[in-house]
Amino acid sequence: MVQIIDSDNSNNEVTMSREVFDKMSQLIDTVCSQQGTIADQQKLIVEQQQTIGRLTTSVESGGVRSAEDAGCADVG
């Protein structure tokens, strides 16, 4: 249970049970973790789009891609 105490001296306080506090802490940790995951996925999407753009440009121009651009391993 959460209880808001409104006092006359404008020092508002919120009290809650340990169970509620622990649950809120857990939810905050979950949200922060999800934000990190989303940021990592967005970065990966940008990198993939850049790779696709490079490969599409190479094919459209009719040029031959270098081994490095094509992602080939150096066997020499």
N, CA, C and O atoms as a Maestro MAE file, in Angstrom:
{
 s_m_m2io_version
 :::
 2.0.0
}

f_m_ct {
 s_m_title
 :::
 protein
 m_atom[304] {
  # First column is atom index #
  i_m_mmod_type
  r_m_x_coord
  r_m_y_coord
  r_m_z_coord
  i_m_residue_number
  s_m_chain_name
  s_m_pdb_residue_name
  s_m_pdb_atom_name
  i_m_atomic_number
  :::
  1 25 0.834 -1.172 0.000 1 A "MET " " N  " 7
  2 3 0.000 0.000 0.000 1 A "MET " " CA " 6
  3 2 0.888 1.248 0.000 1 A "MET " " C  " 6
  4 15 1.887 1.312 0.717 1 A "MET " " O  " 8
  5 25 0.512 2.229 -0.808 2 A "VAL " " N  " 7
  6 3 1.234 3.494 -0.883 2 A "VAL " " CA " 6
  7 2 0.380 4.561 -0.217 2 A "VAL " " C  " 6
  8 15 -0.829 4.641 -0.438 2 A "VAL " " O  " 8
  9 25 1.022 5.368 0.593 3 A "GLN " " N  " 7
  10 3 0.304 6.412 1.300 3 A "GLN " " CA " 6
  11 2 1.019 7.738 1.072 3 A "GLN " " C  " 6
  12 15 2.221 7.848 1.313 3 A "GLN " " O  " 8
  13 25 0.287 8.735 0.612 4 A "ILE " " N  " 7
  14 3 0.859 10.064 0.404 4 A "ILE " " CA " 6
  15 2 0.433 10.938 1.583 4 A "ILE " " C  " 6
  16 15 -0.751 11.070 1.892 4 A "ILE " " O  " 8
  17 25 1.421 11.520 2.217 5 A "ILE " " N  " 7
  18 3 1.157 12.377 3.377 5 A "ILE " " CA " 6
  19 2 1.375 13.821 2.945 5 A "ILE " " C  " 6
  20 15 2.484 14.203 2.573 5 A "ILE " " O  " 8
  21 25 0.335 14.607 2.994 6 A "ASP " " N  " 7
  22 3 0.416 16.021 2.626 6 A "ASP " " CA " 6
  23 2 0.450 16.834 3.914 6 A "ASP " " C  " 6
  24 15 -0.560 16.956 4.607 6 A "ASP " " O  " 8
  25 25 1.593 17.376 4.223 7 A "SER " " N  " 7
  26 3 1.723 18.142 5.463 7 A "SER " " CA " 6
  27 2 1.627 19.634 5.177 7 A "SER " " C  " 6
  28 15 1.742 20.071 4.032 7 A "SER " " O  " 8
  29 25 1.420 20.383 6.207 8 A "ASP " " N  " 7
  30 3 1.255 21.832 6.068 8 A "ASP " " CA " 6
  31 2 2.549 22.549 5.702 8 A "ASP " " C  " 6
  32 15 2.502 23.643 5.140 8 A "ASP " " O  " 8
  33 25 3.693 21.965 6.004 9 A "ASN " " N  " 7
  34 3 4.950 22.655 5.750 9 A "ASN " " CA " 6
  35 2 5.490 22.397 4.342 9 A "ASN " " C  " 6
  36 15 6.674 22.623 4.091 9 A "ASN " " O  " 8
  37 25 4.669 21.942 3.446 10 A "SER " " N  " 7
  38 3 4.974 21.689 2.034 10 A "SER " " CA " 6
  39 2 6.113 20.682 1.838 10 A "SER " " C  " 6
  40 15 6.792 20.699 0.811 10 A "SER " " O  " 8
  41 25 6.315 19.815 2.818 11 A "ASN " " N  " 7
  42 3 7.300 18.748 2.691 11 A "ASN " " CA " 6
  43 2 6.540 17.449 2.472 11 A "ASN " " C  " 6
  44 15 6.321 16.682 3.410 11 A "ASN " " O  " 8
  45 25 6.135 17.204 1.215 12 A "ASN " " N  " 7
  46 3 5.336 16.030 0.903 12 A "ASN " " CA " 6
  47 2 6.169 14.766 1.035 12 A "ASN " " C  " 6
  48 15 7.332 14.737 0.633 12 A "ASN " " O  " 8
  49 25 5.582 13.741 1.588 13 A "GLU " " N  " 7
  50 3 6.254 12.473 1.767 13 A "GLU " " CA " 6
  51 2 5.400 11.352 1.202 13 A "GLU " " C  " 6
  52 15 4.171 11.408 1.239 13 A "GLU " " O  " 8
  53 25 6.059 10.348 0.686 14 A "VAL " " N  " 7
  54 3 5.375 9.155 0.204 14 A "VAL " " CA " 6
  55 2 5.921 7.980 0.989 14 A "VAL " " C  " 6
  56 15 7.133 7.783 1.076 14 A "VAL " " O  " 8
  57 25 5.030 7.215 1.551 15 A "THR " " N  " 7
  58 3 5.448 6.008 2.262 15 A "THR " " CA " 6
  59 2 4.855 4.806 1.553 15 A "THR " " C  " 6
  60 15 3.762 4.874 0.990 15 A "THR " " O  " 8
  61 25 5.592 3.700 1.587 16 A "MET " " N  " 7
  62 3 5.111 2.475 0.957 16 A "MET " " CA " 6
  63 2 5.718 1.286 1.665 16 A "MET " " C  " 6
  64 15 6.731 1.394 2.356 16 A "MET " " O  " 8
  65 25 5.084 0.165 1.478 17 A "SER " " N  " 7
  66 3 5.599 -1.052 2.096 17 A "SER " " CA " 6
  67 2 6.871 -1.486 1.374 17 A "SER " " C  " 6
  68 15 7.119 -1.076 0.240 17 A "SER " " O  " 8
  69 25 7.656 -2.297 2.020 18 A "ARG " " N  " 7
  70 3 8.897 -2.817 1.436 18 A "ARG " " CA " 6
  71 2 8.579 -3.624 0.177 18 A "ARG " " C  " 6
  72 15 9.339 -3.581 -0.789 18 A "ARG " " O  " 8
  73 25 7.476 -4.349 0.178 19 A "GLU " " N  " 7
  74 3 7.079 -5.156 -0.979 19 A "GLU " " CA " 6
  75 2 6.844 -4.273 -2.206 19 A "GLU " " C  " 6
  76 15 7.290 -4.602 -3.305 19 A "GLU " " O  " 8
  77 25 6.153 -3.163 -2.020 20 A "VAL " " N  " 7
  78 3 5.879 -2.240 -3.122 20 A "VAL " " CA " 6
  79 2 7.185 -1.608 -3.605 20 A "VAL " " C  " 6
  80 15 7.417 -1.507 -4.810 20 A "VAL " " O  " 8
  81 25 8.025 -1.190 -2.681 21 A "PHE " " N  " 7
  82 3 9.308 -0.591 -3.046 21 A "PHE " " CA " 6
  83 2 10.165 -1.571 -3.846 21 A "PHE " " C  " 6
  84 15 10.750 -1.202 -4.864 21 A "PHE " " O  " 8
  85 25 10.236 -2.819 -3.383 22 A "ASP " " N  " 7
  86 3 11.023 -3.837 -4.091 22 A "ASP " " CA " 6
  87 2 10.481 -4.090 -5.490 22 A "ASP " " C  " 6
  88 15 11.251 -4.255 -6.436 22 A "ASP " " O  " 8
  89 25 9.163 -4.121 -5.625 23 A "LYS " " N  " 7
  90 3 8.551 -4.348 -6.948 23 A "LYS " " CA " 6
  91 2 8.852 -3.168 -7.877 23 A "LYS " " C  " 6
  92 15 9.155 -3.374 -9.053 23 A "LYS " " O  " 8
  93 25 8.773 -1.956 -7.374 24 A "MET " " N  " 7
  94 3 9.084 -0.782 -8.198 24 A "MET " " CA " 6
  95 2 10.547 -0.806 -8.632 24 A "MET " " C  " 6
  96 15 10.863 -0.490 -9.779 24 A "MET " " O  " 8
  97 25 11.429 -1.176 -7.727 25 A "SER " " N  " 7
  98 3 12.853 -1.274 -8.069 25 A "SER " " CA " 6
  99 2 13.079 -2.307 -9.161 25 A "SER " " C  " 6
  100 15 13.848 -2.082 -10.095 25 A "SER " " O  " 8
  101 25 12.405 -3.430 -9.035 26 A "GLN " " N  " 7
  102 3 12.529 -4.491 -10.035 26 A "GLN " " CA " 6
  103 2 12.031 -4.014 -11.404 26 A "GLN " " C  " 6
  104 15 12.665 -4.288 -12.423 26 A "GLN " " O  " 8
  105 25 10.911 -3.311 -11.428 27 A "LEU " " N  " 7
  106 3 10.358 -2.804 -12.687 27 A "LEU " " CA " 6
  107 2 11.274 -1.757 -13.317 27 A "LEU " " C  " 6
  108 15 11.432 -1.728 -14.537 27 A "LEU " " O  " 8
  109 25 11.871 -0.910 -12.506 28 A "ILE " " N  " 7
  110 3 12.804 0.094 -13.025 28 A "ILE " " CA " 6
  111 2 14.015 -0.588 -13.647 28 A "ILE " " C  " 6
  112 15 14.469 -0.187 -14.718 28 A "ILE " " O  " 8
  113 25 14.543 -1.618 -12.983 29 A "ASP " " N  " 7
  114 3 15.675 -2.372 -13.536 29 A "ASP " " CA " 6
  115 2 15.305 -3.019 -14.867 29 A "ASP " " C  " 6
  116 15 16.103 -3.030 -15.804 29 A "ASP " " O  " 8
  117 25 14.090 -3.555 -14.943 30 A "THR " " N  " 7
  118 3 13.625 -4.197 -16.174 30 A "THR " " CA " 6
  119 2 13.549 -3.191 -17.316 30 A "THR " " C  " 6
  120 15 13.997 -3.477 -18.426 30 A "THR " " O  " 8
  121 25 12.986 -2.017 -17.051 31 A "VAL " " N  " 7
  122 3 12.859 -0.979 -18.079 31 A "VAL " " CA " 6
  123 2 14.240 -0.521 -18.555 31 A "VAL " " C  " 6
  124 15 14.454 -0.348 -19.755 31 A "VAL " " O  " 8
  125 25 15.161 -0.329 -17.637 32 A "CYS " " N  " 7
  126 3 16.517 0.096 -18.016 32 A "CYS " " CA " 6
  127 2 17.197 -0.953 -18.882 32 A "CYS " " C  " 6
  128 15 17.875 -0.620 -19.854 32 A "CYS " " O  " 8
  129 25 17.020 -2.200 -18.534 33 A "SER " " N  " 7
  130 3 17.605 -3.282 -19.319 33 A "SER " " CA " 6
  131 2 17.005 -3.317 -20.724 33 A "SER " " C  " 6
  132 15 17.722 -3.505 -21.706 33 A "SER " " O  " 8
  133 25 15.703 -3.138 -20.813 34 A "GLN " " N  " 7
  134 3 15.035 -3.144 -22.119 34 A "GLN " " CA " 6
  135 2 15.493 -1.969 -22.976 34 A "GLN " " C  " 6
  136 15 15.632 -2.107 -24.192 34 A "GLN " " O  " 8
  137 25 15.727 -0.830 -22.362 35 A "GLN " " N  " 7
  138 3 16.219 0.335 -23.111 35 A "GLN " " CA " 6
  139 2 17.592 0.044 -23.698 35 A "GLN " " C  " 6
  140 15 17.875 0.428 -24.832 35 A "GLN " " O  " 8
  141 25 18.445 -0.630 -22.937 36 A "GLY " " N  " 7
  142 3 19.761 -1.008 -23.447 36 A "GLY " " CA " 6
  143 2 19.656 -1.970 -24.608 36 A "GLY " " C  " 6
  144 15 20.379 -1.840 -25.596 36 A "GLY " " O  " 8
  145 25 18.757 -2.938 -24.497 37 A "THR " " N  " 7
  146 3 18.551 -3.907 -25.574 37 A "THR " " CA " 6
  147 2 18.054 -3.215 -26.833 37 A "THR " " C  " 6
  148 15 18.528 -3.506 -27.931 37 A "THR " " O  " 8
  149 25 17.112 -2.310 -26.683 38 A "ILE " " N  " 7
  150 3 16.568 -1.578 -27.832 38 A "ILE " " CA " 6
  151 2 17.652 -0.739 -28.497 38 A "ILE " " C  " 6
  152 15 17.728 -0.697 -29.725 38 A "ILE " " O  " 8
  153 25 18.480 -0.080 -27.720 39 A "ALA " " N  " 7
  154 3 19.565 0.733 -28.275 39 A "ALA " " CA " 6
  155 2 20.546 -0.138 -29.057 39 A "ALA " " C  " 6
  156 15 21.002 0.249 -30.133 39 A "ALA " " O  " 8
  157 25 20.870 -1.311 -28.518 40 A "ASP " " N  " 7
  158 3 21.770 -2.232 -29.223 40 A "ASP " " CA " 6
  159 2 21.157 -2.707 -30.531 40 A "ASP " " C  " 6
  160 15 21.851 -2.808 -31.543 40 A "ASP " " O  " 8
  161 25 19.860 -2.998 -30.518 41 A "GLN " " N  " 7
  162 3 19.184 -3.448 -31.739 41 A "GLN " " CA " 6
  163 2 19.133 -2.340 -32.779 41 A "GLN " " C  " 6
  164 15 19.305 -2.604 -33.969 41 A "GLN " " O  " 8
  165 25 18.901 -1.112 -32.352 42 A "GLN " " N  " 7
  166 3 18.865 0.016 -33.291 42 A "GLN " " CA " 6
  167 2 20.233 0.211 -33.937 42 A "GLN " " C  " 6
  168 15 20.318 0.501 -35.131 42 A "GLN " " O  " 8
  169 25 21.289 0.057 -33.169 43 A "LYS " " N  " 7
  170 3 22.642 0.183 -33.711 43 A "LYS " " CA " 6
  171 2 22.892 -0.907 -34.755 43 A "LYS " " C  " 6
  172 15 23.454 -0.639 -35.817 43 A "LYS " " O  " 8
  173 25 22.477 -2.123 -34.450 44 A "LEU " " N  " 7
  174 3 22.647 -3.233 -35.391 44 A "LEU " " CA " 6
  175 2 21.860 -2.995 -36.677 44 A "LEU " " C  " 6
  176 15 22.351 -3.293 -37.765 44 A "LEU " " O  " 8
  177 25 20.663 -2.469 -36.564 45 A "ILE " " N  " 7
  178 3 19.843 -2.179 -37.748 45 A "ILE " " CA " 6
  179 2 20.532 -1.146 -38.628 45 A "ILE " " C  " 6
  180 15 20.563 -1.299 -39.849 45 A "ILE " " O  " 8
  181 25 21.083 -0.098 -38.027 46 A "VAL " " N  " 7
  182 3 21.787 0.936 -38.797 46 A "VAL " " CA " 6
  183 2 22.979 0.322 -39.524 46 A "VAL " " C  " 6
  184 15 23.202 0.603 -40.702 46 A "VAL " " O  " 8
  185 25 23.746 -0.516 -38.826 47 A "GLU " " N  " 7
  186 3 24.905 -1.165 -39.455 47 A "GLU " " CA " 6
  187 2 24.469 -2.055 -40.624 47 A "GLU " " C  " 6
  188 15 25.120 -2.071 -41.668 47 A "GLU " " O  " 8
  189 25 23.381 -2.785 -40.450 48 A "GLN " " N  " 7
  190 3 22.885 -3.649 -41.529 48 A "GLN " " CA " 6
  191 2 22.405 -2.823 -42.716 48 A "GLN " " C  " 6
  192 15 22.640 -3.196 -43.866 48 A "GLN " " O  " 8
  193 25 21.740 -1.712 -42.451 49 A "GLN " " N  " 7
  194 3 21.275 -0.852 -43.535 49 A "GLN " " CA " 6
  195 2 22.456 -0.264 -44.309 49 A "GLN " " C  " 6
  196 15 22.401 -0.136 -45.532 49 A "GLN " " O  " 8
  197 25 23.515 0.091 -43.595 50 A "GLN " " N  " 7
  198 3 24.702 0.621 -44.271 50 A "GLN " " CA " 6
  199 2 25.340 -0.452 -45.149 50 A "GLN " " C  " 6
  200 15 25.763 -0.166 -46.270 50 A "GLN " " O  " 8
  201 25 25.410 -1.668 -44.653 51 A "THR " " N  " 7
  202 3 25.974 -2.777 -45.435 51 A "THR " " CA " 6
  203 2 25.121 -3.038 -46.665 51 A "THR " " C  " 6
  204 15 25.650 -3.206 -47.764 51 A "THR " " O  " 8
  205 25 23.820 -3.072 -46.493 52 A "ILE " " N  " 7
  206 3 22.913 -3.299 -47.629 52 A "ILE " " CA " 6
  207 2 23.065 -2.176 -48.647 52 A "ILE " " C  " 6
  208 15 23.083 -2.428 -49.852 52 A "ILE " " O  " 8
  209 25 23.175 -0.938 -48.171 53 A "GLY " " N  " 7
  210 3 23.358 0.196 -49.078 53 A "GLY " " CA " 6
  211 2 24.636 0.071 -49.884 53 A "GLY " " C  " 6
  212 15 24.639 0.329 -51.088 53 A "GLY " " O  " 8
  213 25 25.734 -0.326 -49.226 54 A "ARG " " N  " 7
  214 3 27.008 -0.505 -49.923 54 A "ARG " " CA " 6
  215 2 26.900 -1.611 -50.974 54 A "ARG " " C  " 6
  216 15 27.354 -1.448 -52.106 54 A "ARG " " O  " 8
  217 25 26.304 -2.724 -50.593 55 A "LEU " " N  " 7
  218 3 26.196 -3.856 -51.521 55 A "LEU " " CA " 6
  219 2 25.277 -3.525 -52.695 55 A "LEU " " C  " 6
  220 15 25.552 -3.905 -53.834 55 A "LEU " " O  " 8
  221 25 24.185 -2.816 -52.411 56 A "THR " " N  " 7
  222 3 23.259 -2.436 -53.476 56 A "THR " " CA " 6
  223 2 23.926 -1.484 -54.454 56 A "THR " " C  " 6
  224 15 23.752 -1.619 -55.665 56 A "THR " " O  " 8
  225 25 24.688 -0.524 -53.942 57 A "THR " " N  " 7
  226 3 25.391 0.424 -54.794 57 A "THR " " CA " 6
  227 2 26.391 -0.295 -55.685 57 A "THR " " C  " 6
  228 15 26.510 0.024 -56.868 57 A "THR " " O  " 8
  229 25 27.114 -1.266 -55.124 58 A "SER " " N  " 7
  230 3 28.091 -2.018 -55.907 58 A "SER " " CA " 6
  231 2 27.426 -2.789 -57.033 58 A "SER " " C  " 6
  232 15 27.934 -2.807 -58.154 58 A "SER " " O  " 8
  233 25 26.310 -3.420 -56.755 59 A "VAL " " N  " 7
  234 3 25.610 -4.211 -57.768 59 A "VAL " " CA " 6
  235 2 25.012 -3.307 -58.830 59 A "VAL " " C  " 6
  236 15 25.093 -3.615 -60.019 59 A "VAL " " O  " 8
  237 25 24.411 -2.191 -58.422 60 A "GLU " " N  " 7
  238 3 23.785 -1.275 -59.376 60 A "GLU " " CA " 6
  239 2 24.807 -0.637 -60.307 60 A "GLU " " C  " 6
  240 15 24.503 -0.377 -61.471 60 A "GLU " " O  " 8
  241 25 26.002 -0.384 -59.814 61 A "SER " " N  " 7
  242 3 27.019 0.256 -60.644 61 A "SER " " CA " 6
  243 2 27.708 -0.756 -61.559 61 A "SER " " C  " 6
  244 15 28.476 -0.375 -62.444 61 A "SER " " O  " 8
  245 25 27.439 -2.026 -61.349 62 A "GLY " " N  " 7
  246 3 28.031 -3.052 -62.191 62 A "GLY " " CA " 6
  247 2 29.481 -3.315 -61.883 62 A "GLY " " C  " 6
  248 15 30.148 -4.064 -62.595 62 A "GLY " " O  " 8
  249 25 29.968 -2.709 -60.835 63 A "GLY " " N  " 7
  250 3 31.371 -2.884 -60.463 63 A "GLY " " CA " 6
  251 2 31.584 -4.173 -59.698 63 A "GLY " " C  " 6
  252 15 30.646 -4.772 -59.171 63 A "GLY " " O  " 8
  253 25 32.808 -4.573 -59.653 64 A "VAL " " N  " 7
  254 3 33.172 -5.754 -58.895 64 A "VAL " " CA " 6
  255 2 33.630 -5.292 -57.523 64 A "VAL " " C  " 6
  256 15 34.457 -4.389 -57.393 64 A "VAL " " O  " 8
  257 25 33.077 -5.928 -56.511 65 A "ARG " " N  " 7
  258 3 33.442 -5.549 -55.147 65 A "ARG " " CA " 6
  259 2 34.780 -6.165 -54.773 65 A "ARG " " C  " 6
  260 15 35.156 -7.239 -55.245 65 A "ARG " " O  " 8
  261 25 35.470 -5.459 -53.924 66 A "SER " " N  " 7
  262 3 36.727 -6.008 -53.416 66 A "SER " " CA " 6
  263 2 36.411 -7.136 -52.445 66 A "SER " " C  " 6
  264 15 35.290 -7.237 -51.948 66 A "SER " " O  " 8
  265 25 37.402 -7.987 -52.175 67 A "ALA " " N  " 7
  266 3 37.205 -9.098 -51.246 67 A "ALA " " CA " 6
  267 2 36.808 -8.579 -49.869 67 A "ALA " " C  " 6
  268 15 35.988 -9.189 -49.183 67 A "ALA " " O  " 8
  269 25 37.387 -7.464 -49.470 68 A "GLU " " N  " 7
  270 3 37.072 -6.890 -48.154 68 A "GLU " " CA " 6
  271 2 35.623 -6.427 -48.100 68 A "GLU " " C  " 6
  272 15 34.935 -6.676 -47.111 68 A "GLU " " O  " 8
  273 25 35.151 -5.761 -49.141 69 A "ASP " " N  " 7
  274 3 33.792 -5.266 -49.191 69 A "ASP " " CA " 6
  275 2 32.784 -6.407 -49.239 69 A "ASP " " C  " 6
  276 15 31.691 -6.299 -48.683 69 A "ASP " " O  " 8
  277 25 33.152 -7.500 -49.904 70 A "ALA " " N  " 7
  278 3 32.250 -8.626 -50.042 70 A "ALA " " CA " 6
  279 2 32.235 -9.495 -48.790 70 A "ALA " " C  " 6
  280 15 31.440 -10.431 -48.693 70 A "ALA " " O  " 8
  281 25 33.099 -9.195 -47.843 71 A "GLY " " N  " 7
  282 3 33.138 -9.956 -46.619 71 A "GLY " " CA " 6
  283 2 33.896 -11.254 -46.732 71 A "GLY " " C  " 6
  284 15 33.677 -12.164 -45.933 71 A "GLY " " O  " 8
  285 25 34.783 -11.367 -47.705 72 A "CYS " " N  " 7
  286 3 35.557 -12.580 -47.912 72 A "CYS " " CA " 6
  287 2 36.759 -12.603 -46.981 72 A "CYS " " C  " 6
  288 15 37.346 -11.568 -46.668 72 A "CYS " " O  " 8
  289 25 37.104 -13.789 -46.553 73 A "ALA " " N  " 7
  290 3 38.276 -13.939 -45.684 73 A "ALA " " CA " 6
  291 2 39.537 -13.925 -46.525 73 A "ALA " " C  " 6
  292 15 39.549 -14.385 -47.667 73 A "ALA " " O  " 8
  293 25 40.585 -13.394 -45.947 74 A "ASP " " N  " 7
  294 3 41.874 -13.363 -46.624 74 A "ASP " " CA " 6
  295 2 42.566 -14.706 -46.401 74 A "ASP " " C  " 6
  296 15 42.918 -15.054 -45.274 74 A "ASP " " O  " 8
  297 25 42.754 -15.452 -47.483 75 A "VAL " " N  " 7
  298 3 43.362 -16.778 -47.360 75 A "VAL " " CA " 6
  299 2 44.827 -16.761 -47.735 75 A "VAL " " C  " 6
  300 15 45.477 -17.806 -47.699 75 A "VAL " " O  " 8
  301 25 45.371 -15.607 -48.093 76 A "GLY " " N  " 7
  302 3 46.735 -15.524 -48.580 76 A "GLY " " CA " 6
  303 2 47.707 -15.225 -47.570 76 A "GLY " " C  " 6
  304 15 48.897 -15.130 -47.867 76 A "GLY " " O  " 8
  :::
 }
 m_bond[303] {
  # First column is bond index #
  i_m_from
  i_m_to
  i_m_order
  :::
  1 1 2 1
  2 2 3 1
  3 3 4 2
  4 3 5 1
  5 5 6 1
  6 6 7 1
  7 7 8 2
  8 7 9 1
  9 9 10 1
  10 10 11 1
  11 11 12 2
  12 11 13 1
  13 13 14 1
  14 14 15 1
  15 15 16 2
  16 15 17 1
  17 17 18 1
  18 18 19 1
  19 19 20 2
  20 19 21 1
  21 21 22 1
  22 22 23 1
  23 23 24 2
  24 23 25 1
  25 25 26 1
  26 26 27 1
  27 27 28 2
  28 27 29 1
  29 29 30 1
  30 30 31 1
  31 31 32 2
  32 31 33 1
  33 33 34 1
  34 34 35 1
  35 35 36 2
  36 35 37 1
  37 37 38 1
  38 38 39 1
  39 39 40 2
  40 39 41 1
  41 41 42 1
  42 42 43 1
  43 43 44 2
  44 43 45 1
  45 45 46 1
  46 46 47 1
  47 47 48 2
  48 47 49 1
  49 49 50 1
  50 50 51 1
  51 51 52 2
  52 51 53 1
  53 53 54 1
  54 54 55 1
  55 55 56 2
  56 55 57 1
  57 57 58 1
  58 58 59 1
  59 59 60 2
  60 59 61 1
  61 61 62 1
  62 62 63 1
  63 63 64 2
  64 63 65 1
  65 65 66 1
  66 66 67 1
  67 67 68 2
  68 67 69 1
  69 69 70 1
  70 70 71 1
  71 71 72 2
  72 71 73 1
  73 73 74 1
  74 74 75 1
  75 75 76 2
  76 75 77 1
  77 77 78 1
  78 78 79 1
  79 79 80 2
  80 79 81 1
  81 81 82 1
  82 82 83 1
  83 83 84 2
  84 83 85 1
  85 85 86 1
  86 86 87 1
  87 87 88 2
  88 87 89 1
  89 89 90 1
  90 90 91 1
  91 91 92 2
  92 91 93 1
  93 93 94 1
  94 94 95 1
  95 95 96 2
  96 95 97 1
  97 97 98 1
  98 98 99 1
  99 99 100 2
  100 99 101 1
  101 101 102 1
  102 102 103 1
  103 103 104 2
  104 103 105 1
  105 105 106 1
  106 106 107 1
  107 107 108 2
  108 107 109 1
  109 109 110 1
  110 110 111 1
  111 111 112 2
  112 111 113 1
  113 113 114 1
  114 114 115 1
  115 115 116 2
  116 115 117 1
  117 117 118 1
  118 118 119 1
  119 119 120 2
  120 119 121 1
  121 121 122 1
  122 122 123 1
  123 123 124 2
  124 123 125 1
  125 125 126 1
  126 126 127 1
  127 127 128 2
  128 127 129 1
  129 129 130 1
  130 130 131 1
  131 131 132 2
  132 131 133 1
  133 133 134 1
  134 134 135 1
  135 135 136 2
  136 135 137 1
  137 137 138 1
  138 138 139 1
  139 139 140 2
  140 139 141 1
  141 141 142 1
  142 142 143 1
  143 143 144 2
  144 143 145 1
  145 145 146 1
  146 146 147 1
  147 147 148 2
  148 147 149 1
  149 149 150 1
  150 150 151 1
  151 151 152 2
  152 151 153 1
  153 153 154 1
  154 154 155 1
  155 155 156 2
  156 155 157 1
  157 157 158 1
  158 158 159 1
  159 159 160 2
  160 159 161 1
  161 161 162 1
  162 162 163 1
  163 163 164 2
  164 163 165 1
  165 165 166 1
  166 166 167 1
  167 167 168 2
  168 167 169 1
  169 169 170 1
  170 170 171 1
  171 171 172 2
  172 171 173 1
  173 173 174 1
  174 174 175 1
  175 175 176 2
  176 175 177 1
  177 177 178 1
  178 178 179 1
  179 179 180 2
  180 179 181 1
  181 181 182 1
  182 182 183 1
  183 183 184 2
  184 183 185 1
  185 185 186 1
  186 186 187 1
  187 187 188 2
  188 187 189 1
  189 189 190 1
  190 190 191 1
  191 191 192 2
  192 191 193 1
  193 193 194 1
  194 194 195 1
  195 195 196 2
  196 195 197 1
  197 197 198 1
  198 198 199 1
  199 199 200 2
  200 199 201 1
  201 201 202 1
  202 202 203 1
  203 203 204 2
  204 203 205 1
  205 205 206 1
  206 206 207 1
  207 207 208 2
  208 207 209 1
  209 209 210 1
  210 210 211 1
  211 211 212 2
  212 211 213 1
  213 213 214 1
  214 214 215 1
  215 215 216 2
  216 215 217 1
  217 217 218 1
  218 218 219 1
  219 219 220 2
  220 219 221 1
  221 221 222 1
  222 222 223 1
  223 223 224 2
  224 223 225 1
  225 225 226 1
  226 226 227 1
  227 227 228 2
  228 227 229 1
  229 229 230 1
  230 230 231 1
  231 231 232 2
  232 231 233 1
  233 233 234 1
  234 234 235 1
  235 235 236 2
  236 235 237 1
  237 237 238 1
  238 238 239 1
  239 239 240 2
  240 239 241 1
  241 241 242 1
  242 242 243 1
  243 243 244 2
  244 243 245 1
  245 245 246 1
  246 246 247 1
  247 247 248 2
  248 247 249 1
  249 249 250 1
  250 250 251 1
  251 251 252 2
  252 251 253 1
  253 253 254 1
  254 254 255 1
  255 255 256 2
  256 255 257 1
  257 257 258 1
  258 258 259 1
  259 259 260 2
  260 259 261 1
  261 261 262 1
  262 262 263 1
  263 263 264 2
  264 263 265 1
  265 265 266 1
  266 266 267 1
  267 267 268 2
  268 267 269 1
  269 269 270 1
  270 270 271 1
  271 271 272 2
  272 271 273 1
  273 273 274 1
  274 274 275 1
  275 275 276 2
  276 275 277 1
  277 277 278 1
  278 278 279 1
  279 279 280 2
  280 279 281 1
  281 281 282 1
  282 282 283 1
  283 283 284 2
  284 283 285 1
  285 285 286 1
  286 286 287 1
  287 287 288 2
  288 287 289 1
  289 289 290 1
  290 290 291 1
  291 291 292 2
  292 291 293 1
  293 293 294 1
  294 294 295 1
  295 295 296 2
  296 295 297 1
  297 297 298 1
  298 298 299 1
  299 299 300 2
  300 299 301 1
  301 301 302 1
  302 302 303 1
  303 303 304 2
  :::
 }
}
